[in-house]
Amino acid sequence: MDKDGITVNVDDDGPGVSPEDREQIFRPFYRTDEARDRESGGTGLGLAIVEAAIQQHRGWVKADDSPLGGLRLTIWLPLYKRT
């Protein structure tokens, strides 16, 4: 947390996401090549919903490598300022 907002990191130890796919994973219905088989489930909407919700609150989300070996999502949200 800083004077302007709070940062939340969400890490996993899965296979991760290639640097080329990191911007794309926030597009509706986008699934990486590794996630396109029917057994993996999902529709590719989850991260698009996350990004839309965060942006509605004037924040941002980005994807990076996790120290656990998978994906790290960094979410930043501004603090509410009373006027």
C-alpha positions, -999 to +999 in steps of 0.1 A: +000+000+000+012+035-007-005+069-003-024+065-036-035+028-037-031-008-028-013-035-047-023-072-046-002-100-061-018-133-070+007-161-077+003-196-089+028-225-096+012-237-128+027-237-163+026-199-166+018-178-197+043-169-224+053-132-227+036-131-261+002-141-245+003-119-215-015-090-231-039-113-249-052-132-218-073-102-208-093-104-241-127-120-239-127-157-249-089-158-254-073-190-244-036-199-247-026-229-268-020-249-236-056-242-224-075-249-257-083-286-250-118-295-237-105-311-205-089-279-192-123-262-190-130-225-189-142-202-215-116-175-215-138-149-198-123-149-163-094-125-168-115-102-191-140-099-163-112-092-137-097-065-159-131-048-166-140-048-129-106-034-119-108-007-146-143+003-134-126+012-101-098+031-119-072+005-113-051-018-134-040-054-137-010-069-154+005-104-159+041-114-152+062-144-142+056-157-107+085-166-083+065-198-079+071-207-115+036-199-129+018-166-135+017-135-113-012-111-116-005-077-101-036-057-093-035-020-083-065-002-069-066+035-059-076+043-023-109+061-018-103+097-010-130+116+008-137+151-004 
